[in-house]
Amino acid sequence: MKYPIPIHVKCDRMPRKGRAQETSAKQKKQASRQKIPRSVVDISLSEVKTVNDLVTQLGSAGGFSAKKVSVGTDILTTMFKDRSCFTFLSFPGNIISTGTRGVITELVKHKLVDAVITTCGTLDHDLARIWKKYYHGEFLMDDADLHRRGVNRLGNILIPNESYGIILERKMQPILEKIWRTYGKGKDKTEFSSKEIIWEFGRRLKDEGSILYWCAKNEIPVYVPGLMDGAFGSQLWMFSQKYRKFKIDVFKDEQELADIVWTAKRTGALMIGGGISKHHTIWWNQYRGGLDYVVFITTAQEYDGSLSGAQAREGISWGKVQEDAKQITIEGDATVLLPLMIKAVLERLK
């Protein structure tokens, strides 16, 4: 059966006729000639002097997620060194409520990524933590009691009302007023993309621990396809009630993403977790035939067919990941794995 080629897909990026059959035959031939791979080597902690030493030894030691961490770190190193590769970083907002925010900050501070695709929660937590503190909690707590005390629980992170919605409203509205006045009280510019409004906020922050501060400073675009799904988006809506000409133009973001994927020689992605941030990253890359590099860290399982649990290799069937891409899915908690992997990468690149 022949399948029609969608008109939005570039035909020169489509697989050649018979390529799947050729690849399958080649793989079978290679499999028949496979040699016994290298032997397992015990980890020698006495030889570990750096994080990179440990991550490298994980690759030699084998194991399960341990070996994947080592392979993923190798892919990241190659991807970050590839100057012809446009690199995406995608992640949900929950990890920004934790200290792993500092690892994301390092990535944009050192310009290791070219664009960020994330959720509204990232904006909420990054800004809120500039002005107020978050606290340690436990997964097993009395949530009804927390609610009565005005404390929100995000996993084992505790966020008092005054550290979230209240402080965001108190701080964001004056910043929006300043932005509005900068553009002639809405006469010179009334519409902003998510990237543009995020950069406007980043430029007005004084905190070097902020992701938005470094993205604005280094002109790394931040795209939030679900901008209204959080406190940041709600504050934009509230501001629009006062200034009706104030608008968010989501098409501007999408046009920029189109220009990126259609002109990039190669693309790669470090994707943490699933949801809309992961999907928007792979969705746009299908228009160029797929990503060339993928490192995907997730705690979700694929048995339920969820996008968050879908292995990176599943994206090959959709054309969202190249057939010959350097790709791996690492099962595990990003708050543990990401600091190890990025520290090892930074030591290598140094």
C-alpha positions in Angstrom: 0.0 0.0 0.0 1.3 3.5 -0.9 0.9 6.2 1.6 0.4 9.8 0.4 3.2 12.3 1.4 1.7 15.2 3.5 2.1 18.5 1.6 3.7 20.1 4.7 6.6 17.6 4.6 9.6 18.5 2.5 9.9 15.8 -0.1 13.7 15.9 -0.3 13.7 14.9 3.4 11.6 11.8 2.9 13.2 8.4 2.9 14.1 7.0 -0.5 11.8 4.2 -1.9 12.8 0.9 -0.5 15.2 2.4 2.1 13.4 0.7 5.0 13.7 -2.7 3.4 17.4 -2.0 2.6 18.1 -1.0 6.1 16.3 -4.0 7.5 18.4 -6.4 5.3 21.6 -4.5 6.3 20.8 -4.8 10.0 20.1 -8.6 9.6 23.5 -9.0 7.9 25.3 -7.0 10.6 23.5 -9.0 13.3 24.7 -12.3 11.9 28.3 -11.0 12.0 28.1 -9.5 15.5 31.1 -10.3 17.7 31.0 -10.6 21.4 31.3 -7.1 22.8 33.8 -5.9 25.3 33.8 -7.3 28.8 32.2 -5.7 31.9 34.7 -3.8 34.0 34.2 -3.2 37.7 33.9 0.4 38.9 37.1 1.5 40.7 36.1 4.3 43.1 39.8 4.9 44.0 40.4 6.0 40.4 37.5 8.5 40.4 38.8 12.0 40.7 36.1 13.9 38.8 32.5 13.4 37.9 33.5 12.7 34.4 35.7 9.9 35.7 32.7 8.3 37.3 30.4 8.8 34.3 33.0 7.3 32.0 33.4 4.3 34.3 29.7 3.7 34.3 30.0 3.1 30.6 32.7 0.5 31.1 30.9 -1.1 34.0 27.7 -1.6 32.2 24.5 -2.0 34.2 21.1 -0.7 33.2 20.4 3.0 33.4 24.1 3.5 34.4 25.4 2.6 31.0 22.7 4.8 29.4 23.9 7.7 31.5 27.4 7.3 30.1 26.1 6.9 26.5 23.8 9.9 26.9 26.7 12.0 28.2 28.7 11.0 25.1 25.9 12.1 22.8 25.5 15.4 24.6 29.2 16.1 24.4 29.2 15.4 20.6 26.0 17.5 20.1 27.3 20.5 22.1 30.6 20.4 20.1 28.8 20.3 16.8 28.7 23.9 15.7 26.4 23.1 12.8 23.8 21.7 15.1 20.9 23.8 16.5 20.3 22.4 20.0 16.9 22.4 21.7 16.5 22.0 25.5 13.0 21.0 26.6 11.7 20.4 30.2 8.6 20.8 32.3 8.4 23.3 35.2 8.4 20.9 38.1 12.2 20.5 38.2 12.6 24.3 38.4 10.9 24.1 41.9 14.0 22.1 42.9 17.7 22.9 43.0 18.1 21.3 39.6 17.1 24.8 38.4 20.8 25.6 38.9 21.8 22.9 36.3 19.4 24.4 33.7 20.8 27.8 34.5 24.4 26.6 33.7 23.3 25.3 30.3 21.9 28.6 29.2 24.6 30.6 31.0 27.3 28.8 29.0 25.3 28.9 25.8 25.3 25.2 25.4 21.8 25.3 24.0 20.3 27.4 21.2 16.6 27.4 22.3 14.4 26.4 25.2 11.0 24.9 24.9 9.2 24.6 28.2 6.0 25.1 30.2 4.4 28.0 31.9 5.4 26.4 35.3 9.1 27.1 34.5 8.3 30.9 34.3 6.3 30.7 37.5 9.0 28.9 39.5 12.0 30.7 38.1 10.4 34.1 38.9 8.9 33.2 42.2 12.2 31.8 43.5 13.9 35.1 42.8 11.7 36.8 45.3 10.7 34.1 47.8 11.9 30.8 49.1 10.6 27.3 48.5 10.9 24.6 51.2 11.6 20.9 51.8 8.7 18.7 52.5 7.7 15.0 52.1 5.6 13.1 49.7 3.5 11.7 52.5 2.0 14.7 54.2 -1.5 15.7 55.3 -2.6 17.7 52.2 -5.8 18.9 53.8 -3.7 20.4 56.7 -1.3 22.0 54.3 -4.2 23.6 52.4 -5.6 25.1 55.6 -2.2 26.5 56.4 -1.9 28.0 52.9 0.9 25.8 51.7 1.0 24.0 48.3 2.8 20.7 47.9 4.7 19.9 44.7 5.9 16.4 45.3 8.2 16.9 48.3 8.6 20.6 47.7 6.5 23.0 49.8 5.4 26.3 48.3 3.5 28.7 50.6 0.9 30.9 48.9 3.0 34.0 49.6 5.9 32.3 47.7 3.8 31.7 44.5 0.6 33.3 43.3 0.7 36.3 45.7 4.3 37.3 45.1 3.9 36.8 41.3 1.0 39.1 41.1 2.7 41.7 43.3 5.9 41.7 41.2 4.7 40.9 37.7 2.1 43.6 37.3 4.6 46.5 37.9 7.0 44.9 35.5 4.3 44.6 32.9 3.5 48.3 33.4 7.2 49.2 32.8 7.2 47.1 29.6 4.0 48.8 28.5 5.5 52.3 29.1 8.7 51.3 27.3 6.7 50.9 24.1 5.0 54.3 24.3 2.2 53.0 26.6 1.2 50.5 23.9 1.4 52.8 21.0 4.6 51.5 19.4 4.1 47.8 20.2 1.0 46.0 21.6 1.6 42.4 20.6 4.3 40.1 21.9 5.2 36.5 21.3 6.0 34.3 24.3 9.7 34.7 23.5 9.5 38.5 23.4 7.5 38.9 26.6 9.9 36.4 28.4 12.9 38.3 27.2 11.4 41.6 28.4 11.1 40.1 31.9 14.6 38.6 31.8 16.1 42.0 30.9 14.6 43.5 34.0 15.8 40.9 36.5 19.0 41.3 38.5 19.4 37.7 39.7 22.1 35.6 38.0 20.5 32.4 39.4 17.5 33.0 37.1 17.1 31.0 33.9 15.1 33.9 32.3 17.9 36.3 33.2 20.5 34.3 31.2 18.2 33.5 28.3 17.6 37.2 27.8 21.2 38.2 28.3 22.5 35.5 25.9 19.5 36.0 23.5 18.5 32.3 23.8 14.8 32.1 22.8 12.3 30.6 25.2 9.2 29.2 23.6 6.2 28.3 25.8 3.4 26.8 23.7 1.2 26.5 26.8 1.7 30.0 28.0 -1.7 30.4 29.6 -1.4 27.2 31.6 0.0 28.8 34.8 0.4 31.8 37.0 2.5 33.7 34.5 -0.2 33.4 31.8 -2.9 34.4 34.3 -1.0 37.6 35.1 -0.8 38.4 31.4 -4.5 37.9 31.1 -5.1 40.1 34.1 -3.0 42.8 32.6 -4.9 42.6 29.4 -8.1 43.4 31.3 -6.6 46.9 32.0 -5.0 47.4 28.6 -7.2 45.7 26.0 -4.7 46.3 23.2 -2.1 44.1 24.9 -1.9 40.8 23.1 0.1 37.6 22.9 0.8 36.4 19.3 1.6 32.7 19.4 2.1 32.6 15.6 5.3 34.6 16.0 6.9 31.8 18.0 5.7 29.2 15.6 7.1 31.2 12.6 10.5 31.4 14.3 10.5 27.6 15.0 9.6 27.0 11.4 12.5 29.2 10.2 14.9 27.3 12.6 14.1 23.8 11.6 13.9 24.5 7.9 17.3 26.2 7.8 19.3 24.1 10.3 21.9 21.8 8.9 21.5 19.5 11.9 19.3 19.6 15.0 19.5 18.0 18.4 17.6 17.9 21.7 18.1 17.3 25.4 14.6 16.5 26.5 13.8 16.1 30.2 10.4 14.7 31.0 7.5 14.7 28.6 4.3 16.6 28.0 3.9 19.7 25.8 7.5 20.8 25.9 8.8 17.4 24.6 6.1 17.1 22.0 6.6 20.7 20.6 10.3 19.9 20.2 9.9 16.7 18.2 6.8 18.0 16.4 8.6 20.9 14.8 11.6 18.7 13.9 9.5 16.3 11.9 9.3 19.1 9.2 13.0 18.7 8.5 13.0 14.9 8.7 13.7 14.5 12.4 16.4 15.3 15.0 20.0 14.2 14.5 20.8 13.9 18.2 18.4 13.0 21.1 19.0 12.5 24.8 15.7 11.9 26.6 15.4 11.5 30.3 12.1 10.3 31.7 10.5 8.5 34.7 7.4 7.5 32.6 6.9 4.1 31.1 5.9 3.4 27.5 3.3 0.6 28.2 0.4 3.1 28.3 1.2 4.7 25.0 1.8 8.1 26.6 4.1 10.7 25.0 6.0 11.1 28.2 6.8 7.4 28.3 7.5 7.1 24.5 11.1 6.1 23.8 13.1 8.4 21.6 13.2 5.5 19.0 9.4 5.7 18.7 9.9 9.1 17.2 11.7 7.5 14.2 8.4 6.0 13.0 6.9 9.5 12.9 9.9 11.1 11.2 10.5 13.2 14.3 13.9 11.5 14.9 16.2 10.6 12.0 16.7 6.9 11.3 20.4 7.1 11.9 20.2 9.6 14.7 22.4 9.3 17.8 19.6 8.8 20.3 19.0 7.3 23.7 16.2 7.2 26.3 17.4 7.2 29.9 14.9 6.0 32.5 15.5 7.8 35.8 15.0 10.9 37.9 16.4 14.0 36.2 17.1 15.6 39.5 19.7 12.9 40.1 20.9 12.2 36.5 21.1 15.7 35.0 23.6 17.2 37.5 25.9 14.2 36.9 25.7 14.3 33.2 26.0 18.1 32.7 28.9 18.3 35.2 30.7 15.6 33.2 30.0 17.4 30.0 31.3 20.7 31.4 34.5 18.9 32.5 35.0 17.5 29.0 34.4 20.8 27.3 36.6 22.7 29.6 
